[in-house]
Amino acid sequence: MLTQVVRFAEPVWFMVSVLRRGAKHVLNMLKWHPEHRFEEYVILVVHRGAPNNRVELSLKGVELGRGGVILPGDVEIPYHRILEVRRKDGVKLWGKQG
């Protein structure tokens, strides 16, 4: 659930459809949207062995691959492991439901 609305140029119906989609779609939109800087966002991912099995990663230097995000050093995180997409100031844009 959104904690704060992040303004986009698209109409509300477009935003509702985006937020109901998966992490890949949301990240792709952020990467190419002219009003947003991709590196100003972070993702929360499942990482076994980390505290609470979660780790927050900056999107700076991250590429979007077919099956996941590709971190510097060619480390790939599958999209299904992404739990949340947030701005660096903590505003949640998207979260996995369930």
Secondary structure, 3 states (H helix, E strand, C coil): CCCCCCCCCCCHHHHHHHHCCCHHHHHHHHHHCCCCCHHHEEEEEECCCCHHHEEEEECCCCEECCCEEEECCCEEEEHHHEEEEEECCCCEEEECCC
